[in-house]
């Protein structure tokens, strides 16, 4: 469906640490950044994707819409974490109606939840390639040469989590029309902002409480994983080690507070320990990918998220993976009115805006 003003959506990224809003006008002259804003949340309002303080989060969303004077009340939101399962499966080839009738039965073996507790969606991908060594018989008929299998992308999300996010959006006075997954929203943002999306790459998103990994080949996700790693780990470690409040620890993590040499050494040790854990988790995911898809080679890593600038992370990641690292800038191909938006601020905040931009690119009627 072509995007028009009537079916445009506001991208609303509801994170554990903050809420980001992006509004894009898709005009004849190209895509224009109309609105961007971010508002912080108390550290216990949303914990690892679970909404603990519904009214506080809804109030933050209302404040964001009011401050930015956003009139469009139709939004696209997303979820991530352990309540969401994304899995590419290969099944025997069948038509759309047969697949729709059998997808729940097929999905049950891959979903670690009761199938009645999840909302299930799927997308048919290209037919899988023949395995190395497979040979076709010369006398094979054309019908027999037709692919016997099909790849399907499964997405299963726990109903109670979806209902909580929908309730939050309704409480804020808005209408949720698209529910996405963080990994796919980020992929969408990258594809729109990049001139070349061919080949194999990994998008790494380091947020407050989650580290998301999405390995993509030629625009199709091969593998996703969400882990409980993120910037809040460092804040909590500083709080415990130095006996500080959340606010004080957060300032130290962000470099906003001067500390003495003893404290500096302890903070650097915390950074080193946490960053090492993040990188090893990414390395394990990439090793699993290379084992599962031995013919595919990740060519580069794109990084995003509010915590990826933690000192030492990028250098260590590049050293351990031996891959080029690029910052994902979702604003890159959007038209920016510099009288409204400070380019320096957008450049700094861009890594945190990927999910919201990807959501703002969705439209009414999308699956």
ABEGO torsion letter per residue (X at the ends): XBBBAAABBBBBBBBAABBBBBBBBBBAAEBBBABBBBBBBBAAABBGGBBABAAAAAAAAAAAAAAAGBABABBBBBBBEAABBBBBBBBBBBBAAAAAAAAAAAAAAABABBAAABBBBBBBBBBBBBBBGBBBBAABBAAAABBABBBBBBBBBBAAAAAAAAAAAAAAGBBBABBBBAAAAAAAAAAAABABABEBBBBBBBBAABBBBBBBBGGBBABBBBBBBEAAAAAAAAAAAAGBBAAAAAAAAAGABBBBAAAAAAAAAAAAAAAAAAAAAAAAAAAAAAAABAABBBABBBBBEAAAABBGAAAAAAAAAGBBBBBBBAAAABBBBAAABBAAAAAAAAAAAAAAAAAAABBBGBX
